[in-house]
Amino acid sequence: MASFSIEDFVGDGVLKELIPKLLEEGWDDVPTLKIMNPEDMDAINMTQYQKDALEIRTYLHDRALMQYGDKLEASRKSLPELLNLSTEDLSSQFGMRRGHIARFTDRNNKCTDPLPKSYGLPARKLTVTPSRSNTIYKMQTIRKSFCRSSTNNDRSLEESLADFKIKDGYRFKGIVAAGPAEPRACGCIQPPPVVDNVAPYSAIENISVQRLTPEYKIGMERLVKTKTPPMKASELWRDKPAVLLCIRRPGCIMCRAEAHQLYAKKPIFDALGIQMFAVLHEHIESEIKDFWPRYWGGVVVFDRTMGFFKALGGGKLLKDKFLSGFVFNPRAIANYKRAKSMGIEQNFKGEGEIKGGLFIVGPGGTGIAYQFIERNFGDWAPVAEVVEICARLKNQQQDEGDSSRSPQEHK
């Protein structure tokens, strides 16, 4: 499966020598690197060979075929040239398996949902030589591309968000969402009930959490060697809104798939000013190393008391047995097949009956803006709903900022 480690992404090819430059310019995470535009490539003096390599690796990353990156890049062919090769050539020249060839040549079938077509970063016009603090500079540039002060940028954001609207008659569920409650085993087994009301803010603000990993950057150690002290969960969203993905089990194929899909949208959450956290209720060192940054490149925190998971269940843990919750549950099996098609590996270490979900929490003490409950094993929070709520939070913050400005500042 495609990893969110920059080192894994660039491989041993021509892009490897660019890592120091990418770090200096702030292109230090895979989701953002994948949306570099031609002007940004020219700004760091990328050769045509390097541009072709980045295009190839981005295409492979979307299709979970990164194992072929070095070989395809070494051919010095462009992506269009590689896509025009025959099945026999792909197999004989690059050792590509038949199933992987089908995935490679299908230009519409991606293992990860792409960013909206209208989403993109404008070329950066530098008047001074940027410093090594360009990670901050890059983030400012991303946000400026969606600044409300510009009509064109307003339209760009609206078009990007419009691409996330769920089709086929789907109706927005509101601030509490869950998968459908379908009977199992011909109605002999009823699904566990879920709460209909959003959890009270008081249920999560004082939860004790511990950071297990930082946000992944180029050259960073796999894990923080000295563990951070516990802190109140409210510190996570003290200054900025946060998305908190509550992982049932980091070795679960469906949990890994959900985490990977969500983190792939990091540029959009960055532009909206939203932080991203993965929350675990169990600390198994080997599992964290396998999970981060391969499937999730953001911060991982440990919820020792399972407070977030209890909040999702209305004050108690929402649990389900393997037999009733998976074997006799067609929806859970469909979720498993969806994750399996993404080429994700799995293991069975750790506790796997406690259901997870997702929270979106506003800044400071403004409260929970959205809550998704994993009713069936492998249910994902609809990305359209998550992005919609985050966009509302951004607009709300901007409106509050505008109202607090003096009349002179408005002029």
Backbone hydrogen bonds, N-H to C=O, Kabsch-Sander energy under -0.5 kcal/mol:
donor,donor_aa,acceptor,acceptor_aa,energy
4,F,293,P,-1.3
9,F,5,S,-2.2
10,V,6,I,-2.7
11,G,7,E,-1.4
13,G,10,V,-1.0
16,K,13,G,-1.3
18,L,15,L,-1.4
19,I,16,K,-1.4
22,L,18,L,-2.8
23,L,19,I,-2.5
24,E,20,P,-2.2
25,E,21,K,-2.2
26,G,22,L,-0.6
26,G,23,L,-0.9
27,W,22,L,-2.3
28,D,26,G,-1.7
30,V,4,F,-0.6
33,L,29,D,-2.3
34,K,30,V,-2.1
35,I,32,T,-1.4
36,M,33,L,-1.5
40,D,37,N,-0.5
41,M,37,N,-2.0
42,D,38,P,-2.3
43,A,39,E,-1.7
44,I,40,D,-0.9
44,I,41,M,-0.6
45,N,42,D,-1.7
46,M,41,M,-2.3
51,K,47,T,-2.4
52,D,48,Q,-2.6
53,A,49,Y,-2.0
54,L,50,Q,-2.3
55,E,51,K,-2.1
56,I,52,D,-2.4
57,R,53,A,-2.6
58,T,54,L,-2.2
59,Y,55,E,-2.0
60,L,56,I,-2.5
61,H,57,R,-2.5
62,D,58,T,-1.9
63,R,59,Y,-0.7
63,R,60,L,-0.7
64,A,61,H,-1.1
65,L,60,L,-2.4
68,Y,65,L,-1.9
69,G,66,M,-1.8
72,L,68,Y,-2.5
73,E,69,G,-2.5
74,A,70,D,-2.2
75,S,71,K,-0.8
75,S,72,L,-0.6
76,R,73,E,-1.8
77,K,72,L,-0.6
82,L,78,S,-2.1
83,L,79,L,-2.4
84,N,80,P,-1.0
85,L,82,L,-1.3
90,L,86,S,-2.3
91,S,87,T,-1.9
92,S,88,E,-2.7
93,Q,89,D,-2.8
94,F,89,D,-0.5
94,F,90,L,-1.0
95,G,91,S,-1.2
96,M,90,L,-1.6
101,I,97,R,-2.4
102,A,98,R,-1.9
103,R,99,G,-1.6
104,F,100,H,-2.5
105,T,101,I,-2.7
106,D,102,A,-1.0
107,R,105,T,-1.1
109,N,106,D,-0.6
110,K,108,N,-0.9
111,C,62,D,-2.1
112,T,62,D,-1.3
119,Y,116,P,-1.5
121,L,35,I,-0.6
125,K,123,A,-0.5
126,L,124,R,-0.9
134,N,131,S,-0.9
136,I,133,S,-1.3
137,Y,133,S,-1.3
138,K,134,N,-3.2
139,M,135,T,-1.9
140,Q,136,I,-2.3
141,T,137,Y,-2.1
142,I,138,K,-2.4
143,R,139,M,-2.3
144,K,140,Q,-2.4
145,S,141,T,-1.6
146,F,143,R,-1.7
147,C,144,K,-1.7
150,S,147,C,-1.2
154,D,150,S,-2.3
155,R,151,T,-2.3
156,S,152,N,-2.0
157,L,153,N,-2.4
158,E,154,D,-2.5
159,E,155,R,-2.6
160,S,156,S,-2.2
161,L,157,L,-2.8
162,A,158,E,-2.2
163,D,159,E,-1.2
164,F,161,L,-1.6
165,K,162,A,-1.5
170,Y,167,K,-1.2
177,A,371,Q,-2.5
179,G,373,I,-0.7
182,E,180,P,-1.3
184,R,189,I,-2.9
185,A,328,F,-1.0
188,C,185,A,-1.7
189,I,184,R,-2.4
203,A,200,P,-1.9
204,I,201,Y,-1.6
205,E,201,Y,-2.0
207,I,204,I,-1.3
209,V,207,I,-0.6
209,V,231,M,-2.9
210,Q,302,F,-1.3
212,L,300,V,-3.2
213,T,300,V,-1.4
216,Y,297,G,-3.5
220,M,217,K,-1.8
224,V,212,L,-0.7
227,K,225,K,-0.6
228,T,211,R,-0.9
231,M,209,V,-2.7
233,A,207,I,-2.2
234,S,205,E,-1.8
235,E,232,K,-1.9
236,L,233,A,-2.2
237,W,233,A,-0.6
238,R,235,E,-0.8
242,A,361,V,-2.3
243,V,275,Q,-2.7
244,L,242,A,-0.5
244,L,359,F,-2.9
245,L,243,V,-0.6
245,L,277,F,-3.0
246,C,244,L,-0.7
246,C,357,G,-2.4
247,I,245,L,-0.8
247,I,279,V,-2.6
252,C,249,R,-2.0
256,R,252,C,-2.4
257,A,253,I,-1.8
258,E,254,M,-2.1
259,A,255,C,-2.4
260,H,256,R,-2.5
261,Q,257,A,-2.5
262,L,258,E,-2.4
263,Y,259,A,-2.6
264,A,260,H,-1.5
265,K,262,L,-1.5
266,K,263,Y,-1.9
268,I,265,K,-1.2
269,F,265,K,-1.6
270,D,266,K,-2.9
271,A,267,P,-2.2
272,L,268,I,-1.7
273,G,270,D,-1.3
274,I,269,F,-3.1
275,Q,241,P,-2.4
277,F,243,V,-2.6
278,A,299,V,-2.4
279,V,245,L,-3.1
280,L,301,V,-2.7
281,H,247,I,-0.5
284,I,282,E,-0.8
285,E,283,H,-0.5
287,E,284,I,-0.9
288,I,284,I,-1.8
289,K,285,E,-2.0
290,D,286,S,-1.5
291,F,287,E,-1.6
292,W,288,I,-2.7
295,Y,291,F,-2.2
296,W,291,F,-1.2
299,V,276,M,-0.9
300,V,213,T,-0.7
301,V,278,A,-3.0
302,F,210,Q,-2.8
303,D,280,L,-3.4
303,D,301,V,-0.5
304,R,208,S,-0.6
304,R,302,F,-1.0
306,M,303,D,-1.3
310,K,306,M,-2.2
311,A,307,G,-2.2
312,L,308,F,-1.7
313,G,309,F,-1.0
314,G,311,A,-1.4
315,G,310,K,-3.1
316,K,310,K,-0.7
319,K,317,L,-0.7
320,D,353,E,-1.3
325,G,321,K,-2.8
326,F,322,F,-1.7
327,V,322,F,-1.9
328,F,323,L,-1.9
329,N,326,F,-1.6
333,I,329,N,-2.0
334,A,330,P,-2.2
335,N,331,R,-2.1
336,Y,332,A,-2.0
337,K,333,I,-2.3
338,R,334,A,-2.0
339,A,335,N,-1.9
340,K,336,Y,-2.6
341,S,337,K,-1.9
342,M,339,A,-1.3
343,G,340,K,-1.8
344,I,339,A,-0.9
347,N,251,G,-2.0
355,K,318,L,-3.5
355,K,353,E,-0.6
357,G,246,C,-1.6
358,L,372,F,-2.2
359,F,244,L,-2.3
360,I,370,Y,-2.2
361,V,242,A,-2.7
362,G,367,G,-2.8
364,G,237,W,-2.2
366,T,363,P,-1.6
369,A,360,I,-2.9
370,Y,360,I,-1.4
371,Q,175,I,-2.4
372,F,358,L,-2.9
373,I,177,A,-2.6
374,E,356,G,-2.2
375,R,373,I,-1.6
377,F,325,G,-0.6
379,D,376,N,-2.2
386,V,382,P,-2.1
387,V,383,V,-3.0
388,E,384,A,-2.2
389,I,385,E,-2.4
390,C,386,V,-2.1
391,A,387,V,-2.5
392,R,388,E,-2.0
393,L,389,I,-2.2
394,K,390,C,-2.1
395,N,391,A,-2.5
396,Q,392,R,-2.6
397,Q,393,L,-2.4
398,Q,394,K,-2.3
399,D,395,N,-2.6
400,E,396,Q,-2.4
401,G,397,Q,-2.2
402,D,398,Q,-2.5
403,S,399,D,-2.4
404,S,400,E,-1.2
405,R,401,G,-0.5
405,R,402,D,-0.9
410,H,406,S,-1.3
411,K,407,P,-0.9
